């Protein structure tokens, strides 16, 4: 299992490196010399120069992509003057990162990222070992929402360390990680009203809802405690966070004054979802997104007050006249809202580390709802993904269609439920979303795309040039929620998140099935964008997708190397964006866009 985890961890790093640097060169079979052919066994080779040691890294690919993620067939080798050099995988990772350090104009230290890569690889080893018995079920057709959230074993395919979680110890990984099918109850403090803050877009405050809902899960002694401290409110925490906060001076002071009463873990069993800190349960009235002071991939996951306000405003928007009009024009587009929150407040200042956001729970176990990241994920040990089985299932129901036509139809239907309505919201109301693979959920019916759900208001944007109507009714979206951005800024973010990340990710995953070539799907996407540009002829977003030779991409590797925090830094400095070749620009139909092992 360690070798499998090492190959997959190296695949994450090499894909991120080759995409963000543009240094990789693909060598087809006919371009390889005898030494290279012996190593590649006739597969495509990715060659990455390592100038610092005057050598080359060779990576055999079972699948090469036009839009990003390659499948690595086996562990890479370093060749120097035609001779194989023996390097450990950690040394290879360090050499790749050292290339970036050597070529940087600023002083960088790659040691932290090497450490995170090792931690991510080791975590992946543990996850694969734990879930080995259900590898096949990870790509089965029928999956409910929580199952798909816990099926994302491999993580972000273009991130150098997708499973790094700085702060967890061994027991935490087992209990609080979705990959281990962790289960946990919420932790509660009874807090004097003086130190309690909350907000809600609904008529009934969340504190009253919580007391009403939780009483059915308490014994008589616990109910008596609630009655005794009737002017205290329940503060909801992640259990890890509750333990972490007990070392804070303010906690000790309030505990001594009996202003905080430790109520412990109670009520519903929650499952951690793909974001780790967001928890879901089919039995509970809400999902919850508590603060978690753990660095997960790029950020320490602490909620901020502006996100709370954004959630309230967004809930009111989607449930008011704007939402009714959106539903009328875009019946396939839905939002998973974050209508309420609670927090501890001291001297009028909210303690961000105690914020818990309460999220809608619109799903049941019968619905086939999956985030795109889970849908596109490969089988851990085979060159298969969920699309292979989806298309086979559809073929049984519609035997008159070829697998190629099924794949093309599926992609066209996905664009119809996602791209078309999102462009309406973008240009009509100035609404945009950080709609990356983790935040986009597709609801399937008869294995076909039916609805698109968008989650995590942290990435809901309003374009100042287009959103005047909404901002007139909800000025707090700007002054309190800080959710308004310029068209140039939002164009960049939306172009990457929905097109570069989500749509190109789907194109990659469907192309990897071998039923169609990625180029065919890119042609369909380009035609759809062309039609939309006729509908919105002034759109700078759509024009850039068609006519700019490069597109902005978020550099996860560079963002980590520069140690930027995407939650706390100013929005323009949260991550590093780079310009990469645009696969939609001046496309020429090729005979073949991928090599299959």
N, C-alpha and C positions, 0 to 999 in steps of 0.2 A: 504493500500500500504506500510505503514511503516513496518508492520510485514513481508511482502514478502521481502522487501529490507533487513531487519535484518537477515532473514534466508539465503538469498543469500550472504550477506556480511560475515556472520558466516561460510558459506560453503567455501568461498574463504580462510578465515583465517585457518580453521580447515584442509582443504586439504593441504595447504602449510605447516602447522605445522606438521601434521602426516607424510607427505612425507619427510620433511627435518630432522625430529628427529627420525623417525622410531619407535616412542613410541606408536602408536596406535595399538590396538589389535581388530580384528574382531571377534565378537561373533555371531555365527549362532543361529537360533531359539532353536535348541536342547541343546545349551550350556548355555542358559539364565535361571536364577532363576525366581521365580514368580514376584518379583518386576520389574525385567528387562523386562519380557514379557508384563507386564501391560503397561509399557512405550513404548516398541517397537511395540506392536501390531503384533508380529510375524516377523517383519523385522529384517535384520541384524543390530547389534549394533556395532558402533565403540566406544571402550573404551580407554580413554586417562587418565593416572594417573596424579593427581595433588598432588605431594608429599608435596608441601609447606603447604597445608592445610589438608593433609592426607585424600584425597577424590579422587573421580573418575568423569570424565566427560563422559557422555553417549550421543551418537549421533545416532539417528535412520536413516538408509540409505535405500532409495528406489532403489538405484543401487550401488553396490560395484565393484571396478575395480582392474584389475591386474596391470594396468600401471599408476595409479595416481588418477585421479579426481573421487571422489564419489559424488553421488547426496544425499543431505540431505533432509529427508522427513519433518522434523519439527525441531523447535528450541531445542537445547540440554539442558540437566539437569545435575546438580551436585548432586551426592549421597555421603553421608558420613555415614558409618556403616549401610548401607541399607536404610537410610532416605534421602528423597529429601530435599536439601538445597536451599533456595531462594536467587539467585544472579541475578543481572541485566546482560544484555548482555555485557555492557561495563566492568563490573567486571569480567565476564568470559574471555573476550578478554585480560584484564590486567593480570589475573591469568595465562593464557597460556603463555604470554610473560614473566611473572615473572619466570616461570619454566626455561626458557632459560637463563634469567639473573642470577638466582641462581646457575645454572650449568656451567656458563661461567668462564673461567680462567682469563678473563680480566674484568675490571669494565665497565658495560653497564647501560644505562638508557632507559627503554622501553617507557617512557612517550611520546616521540616524535612519535613513531610508533602507540601507542594507539590513539593519536590525529589524525594521518593520517587515521587510520582505521575508526574512527568516521566520519571524513570528507568524506571519500570514501563512507561510508554507507549513509550519508545524501545526497550526490550527486546522488547516485544510487536511493534513494527514489524520488528525483526530476525528474530524467530521466524516471523512471518507470511511474510516474504520468503523465508526459508529453506525453509518447508514449503508454499509456495504450490502446488507441483506435486501435493501429496497432500491438499489440502483435503477432497476427496470421501471419501478413505479414512478420514479421522478419524471419520466417522459410519457407516462400513460395518458390516454386521451381524457378521461373523466377525472377532474380534480376540483375540489371545492376551494373556496378562497383561502382558508387557513392552511390547507395542505400545500397549496402553491407557494404561499409565503414561506413555508418551512422547507420547501423543496429546492430553494436557491442555494445549493451547496457550494458551487464554484465562485459565485459572486460576479462583480463587475469585470467583464471580459477585457476591458482596456485600462485596467488600473493595476499598478505594480504591486500593490499589497492589499487586495480587497478584503482579506479576513483579519487585518490587524485591529486589535482592540486593546489599547493601552490602559490598564487599570484593572482588568479582570484577572482573578486568580483561578486555579484549576476548577474549583467547585462552581465558580461563577460561569465559566464556559459551559458547563454541563446544564446548569439550571436556567440560564438566561439567554442562551443562544438558540435562534430558530433552527439552525442546522442540526441541533441535538434533540429537536422536538421538545424543547424546554417548556415547562409549565410553572407558573408562579401566581400567587395571590398578590393583591396590592397591599401596600403598607399604609397604615393610617396613623396620624397624630390627631388628638383632640386639642384644638388650639383656641385660646381665648379670642373672642370676637375682635378685641383690640388689635390683635396681630394677624388677623385673617383678611385677605383680599380676594375678591372674585369678580367675574364678569360673565354675562350671558346675553346672547341675542334672543333668547326665548323668554316667555312671560314668567316662568317659575325659575328662581335662582337655582343654580346647580347645587348649592349647599342643601337646600330643601329637598331637591330630587334625590340627592345621595343618601340623606338620612332616611327618606321614605323607602328607597330601594334596598338599602343594606339591612334594614331591621329584620327582614325575612331570613337573614343568614346569621343572626346573632342569638346567643343564649340569653337567659333571663338576667344573669349577672351583667352581661355586656349592655343589655337594654337599660338596666338600672343605672349604669354608669352614664349613658347618654342622657337619661332623665336628670341625674344629679347635676351634670354639667350642661344644662340646657342652653346656656348662653355661649357654649363653645361650639366650634364647627369642625367637621372632619376634613383634614388636609390629606390629600392623596399623594402618595410617593411610590416610586419604584423601590422595591426592597433593598436593592444594592445602594440606591441613593440615600435611603433612610439610615443605613449603616454608616455610609460615608459622612453624612452630615452630623452624626453624633460627636464628631471630634471638633466641631466648630464652637468657638467661644460663645456665640450668641445662643446656640442650642443649649449649652450647659447652663447659661444664665437663666434662660426662660424655663428650663426644666426645674431648676432649683426653686424658682418662684411659682412653680405649679401652673405656669401659663401654657406649657406643652405637656400633655399626658400621652405617653406612648401607648397606642391602642393595638399595635401589632398587625400581623398579616390576617386579613379577614376576607370572607365572602368568596367571590367568583374565582375560578381558575382561568388565568389568561395565558395565551400563547404569544411569545415574541414573534413579531413579523420581520420582514426583510430588513427594516431599519434598526432592528434589535430593541430599541427603546419603546417603540410603539407596540402596544399589546392589544390583542383581540380575543374575544370570546363570543360564541353564539348565544350564551346564556345571559350575558351582561347587556344593559341598555346602551352602552357606549363602547367604543374603543377608547383607549387613553394613550396620551403621548406625554409621559412625565420627563422631566429633565433627568439626564444621566451623565454624570461628570466623567465619562469614559471617552477617550479619543478613538472614534470608530472611523476608519479610513482617513478622511481629511480633516475631521473636526471633533472638538469636544462637544457633546450633544446636550447643551444646556439651552432651554427655551428662553426667549427674550420677550419683553413686554409688547414690543411692536407686533410680534407674531400673534399674541393674544388678541390685540385690537383688530388685526387683519382678519382673524378668524371670525370675530363677531360681525364685522362689516360685510364680509363675504357671505356669511350665512344669511344676513338680511337681504343682501342683493339677490341671491339665488332664490330666496323664498318670497320676494316681492314682485313688483310689476316687471322689473327687468328679467327676473328668472322666468316668469310666465311667458314673456315674449321669446326668450331663448329656447324654452321648451317647445314653443309653437314652431319655431323655425328650425330647431336642432333637436328633434326628439331623441336622437341617439347619444347626445352628449350630456353627461351628468357630473356633478361635483360631490365629493365626499367632504362635507363641511366640518369645521372645528368651531362649534358655536359657543363653547363655554370654557372657563379656566378657573383655577384656584391657585393661591400662592400665600406664602408667609410674607408679612410686611413688618418692618421695624423702622420706627420714626418716619413713617410715611414712605419708605423706600421698599419696593418689592425685591425680595431675594430671588433672583432668577433661578438659582439652583433648586428652588422649591416649587417652581411653576409646573403645574400639570394641566395639559390641554385635553378637553373632552371632545372626542370625535364621533361623528355619526357612525352607526353600525347598520348599514342598509342591507347586508347580505345574510343569507341563510345557507345551510349546508347543502341544499339542493341546487343552488345556483353555481354555474360553471364560470367563475370569475378568476382571472389570473393576471398578475402583473406581467408586463412584456418581458422583463428580464428573466423570469422563470420560464415563460413560454419559449424563449429563444435559447435557453441553456442546453448544452450538449449533454448526452449521457456521459457520466464520468469516465467510462472505460471503453466506449464504443463510438464510432463515427455515426451517431444517430442523434436526433433531437425530437421534440414533441411533434413538430410538423410532419415528420415521417409517418407517425401513427395517425395524426389528424387527417392527412390526405388519403391514407389507406382506408380509414373509416368512411370518409365521404365517397370514395370509389365504390365501396360495397353498397352504399345507398343509391349511388348514381353511376351504374356500370357503363352507361353510354359515354361518360366523359373520361378522357385520358388523364393521367396524373399531372401532366403538364397543364392542361386546361383547368384542372381543379386548383392547382397552385396559383395560376394567374387570376382566376376568379376570386380566390380567397383574398389575395392582395388588393384587388380592385374593390372588393367589398369593405376591406379594412379602411382604405382611403375614403370611401363613401361615408363611413360612420365617424371618421376622425378628422381627416384633413379638411374636408369640405365644411363641416360645421365650425371647426376651429378657425378657419380663415374668415368665416362670417363674423364670429365674435371679435376677431382681431381687427377687422376693418370697419365693422359697424359700431362696436362699442369700445374698441381699444383695450380688449382683454387678452392677455397672453399668459402662458404657463411654463414653468420649468418642467416640461412634459418629457422627462427622460424615462428610460425603461422601467425604473423602479416606481415612479409616480404615476404611470399610465397603466390602468387596468382595463382589460378587454373582457366583456361578458360574451360567452359563446352560447349559441343555441343551434342544436343539430350540427355542432362542430364549426359553425360559421360565425363570423363577427356580428354581434347584435347591438351592443352598446359600448360606449367608451366612458370610463369613470376616471376623473382626475382627482388626485389627492395631494395633501400637504400644502396648506395655504402659504407656507414659507416661500414658495415659488410662484405665487399668483401675482402677476404684474398688471399695471394699468398704464397705457401709453398716453403721455400728456397731450400729444397732438390729436389723438383720436377719442379719448375717454372723457371729453368735456361734459357730456350728458350725465354719465355716472358720477363724476367727481362733483358736479353741482349738487346732486342728491346725497352723496357720501363724501364730503370733504375730509372726513377723518382718515380716509384711505391714504391721503397725502400727509396730513399734519401729525397723525398719531401712528398710523400703520406703516408709514414710509414705504408704500407699495407702488409708487408712481415713478416711472422712468421715461427718459427720452426715447423717441422712436429709434434712433441709432443704437442706443444701448439695448433696448428690448429686441430689436432685429437680430443683433448678434447672439443674444442668449437663446431666443426662440429658434433661430436658424440651427444652432448647435443641438439644443435639447430635443426638439421634435424631429428634425430632419437628420442631422449628423449622428445622433445617438439612437433615437427610437426607430425611425423609418429605415435608416441604413442598417440598423441591427436586425430588423425583421427581414430585410432584403438578404442580408448575410445568412441568416438562419434558414430561410427558404431555399436560397441558392445551395446551401450545404447539403440539402436533401438529394441533390442531383436531378430533381424533377424539371427544373428550369435553370437557365443561366441568370446570374445577377443582372446582366445587361438587359434582359427582357423586362425585368422588374423596374430597372432604372428608366427604361423607355416609357413604361406605363406611368411612372411617377412624373416624368418630364411632361408627358402629354397632359396629365391632370393639372400640373402647375401652369402650363400654357393656357389651358381653358380658364383657370382661375384668374390669370393675369388679364384676360379679356374682360372678366367680370369686375376686377379691381385694377384698372389700368395705371393708377398712380402708385401702386404698391412697390415700395423700395425693397421689401422683404422678398416678394416673388420675383422681382426683376433680378436681384442679386443671385438667387438660386439658379436662374437660367443663364445669366449673361456674365457673371463674374467667374474668372478662372480659378479662384480660390474661395473657400468658405472658412468661417471661424470655427475652431474646435477647442474645446477645453482640454488643456494638457494636464491630465491627472498626475503623470510622472513628474513633470516640471513643478506643478503646484506643491507636490509633496517634497520634492528636492529643495525648493525654496522655503519650505515649512510655513506655508500660508494656512490660516484657519478660515474656512469659508463661512463661518457663522459670525465671527466677531470682527473681522477686518471690514473697513469701508467697502461698499458694494463693488466699486471699481477695482479694488485690490484683493478681492477674495480668492481669486484663482487666476491662473495664467492662461490666456487664450493665444492660439497660434493660427496662422493661415495655412491650410492644407489644400491640395488640388481638389477641385470640385468635380465629382464624377458625373454631374448632370450637365456640365459645360461642354458644348461642342462634341457630344458623344458620337462616336463612329461605331456602327454595329460590328462586333468582332465575331469571328467564327467560334471562339471559345474563350471563356473568361476564367476558367478554373481548372485545376488539375486534380483528379481524384485518384486516390491510392487503390 
